[in-house]
Amino acid sequence: MPYLLLTLTALCGEYPIRQISHLPGGSAYLENVVTALRRDGLLRTFSKDGLRGLRLTSSAKRLLLADAPEWFSAYLTGSSEPNKLKSEIPRRLRLHRMAEILTIMHNAGIPAFPWEKAPFSAASQSAAIPAYYTSREVKEIGPQGVKIKSSRATGILLTDGGIFLTYNTAKAQMKWEYKAELRFKALLQTEGVMPDAEISGIVFGSTMEQLSILTQPDAHSYFLLDGSFPHFYYLTNDRYGEAILRLLCDTQQRRTLDAILADGLHEGIPNWRVENDAIDSEGNPVLFAYTCDFPRIRRFDTALELHGMTGTLICFDYQEEALREICGQCVMLQSIDFQQFERSVLYS
């Protein structure tokens, strides 16, 4: 755990103190780890403008470079961003958002450190998926990387089900760079990274309550709901989000869960007037919404209202309240017990 924390801090430049509780282990253990690293002169706290983070000391950099120079040289030497840190709030917040995503990828068992996977340029030739590449790794492909300099994406996730552009709005309202995000999508298509794969999006946030803010009918939600990405998933930065992330990375496990949910329902109707995964005993559409694919949920809700129908949306219990807020009266919600799902499906 001490080495993991040093590694995450080295790759990101600054590790948010509030994120430490998301690392594996109990709170007392994690507190002891941080205390010991500070005492040994390997970590220091940087606090400014109410934002607190952990940074490596010079001793820690020397230790990591001596232990694994092939891993850390690109991050801890020269003018790389993690090595030449700034104090401006926007820059530090971006480092924190990157750290949060690296942590959740690591917790979900997805290779995210550079040495755990093939270089991005060779990703299409690699069978090692899932794999997560930070935006910094993607931008290193050459001149094309300049085209996505303004993108808000933290990186991309390659899975057996497709490619996911990954974002982290944290506690704030995301300010999308519409053209830059579309250029990022186009870059993935032209670079031949999994050329036949569907490109979707994932946006992480601190709580489910932020979903209603993301889907407000204003300029901020236009990028998410205009059809540029047919699927855009909202995941929370906690164990719930880690579980959904595992499902997005494992097509077979999603099929298993879908089969459980479809028990007692009729088979779905493809290309029907209302998008659906199954049909209930009264002939009404049912949508499996546990991945919180909100463009799909919006299409379901809108189609029901347009055709004067009712339908059922199946989600996890922790998602129910937030989804009720963004859905109309035509949608009935049915929830799955998340803890039971963990025990019986996810970790079985």
Secondary structure, 3 states (H helix, E strand, C coil): CHHHHHHHHHHHCCEEHHHHHHCCCCHHHHHHHHHHHHHCCCEEEEEECCEEEEEECHHHHHHHHHHCHHHHHHHHCCCCCCCCCCCCHHHHHHHHHHHHHHHHHHHCCCCCCHHHCCCHHHHHHCCCCCEEEEHHHHHCCCHHHHHHCCCCCCEEEEECCEEEEEEEEECCCCCCCHHHHHHHHHHHHHCCCCCCCCEEEEEEECCCCHHHHHCCCCHHHHHHHCCCCCCEEEEECCHHHHHHHHHHHCHHHHHHHHHHHHCCCEECCCCCCCCCCEECCCCCEEEECCCCEHHHHHHHHHHHHHHCCCEEEEEEHHHHHHHHHHCCCCEEEEEECHHHHHHHHHCC
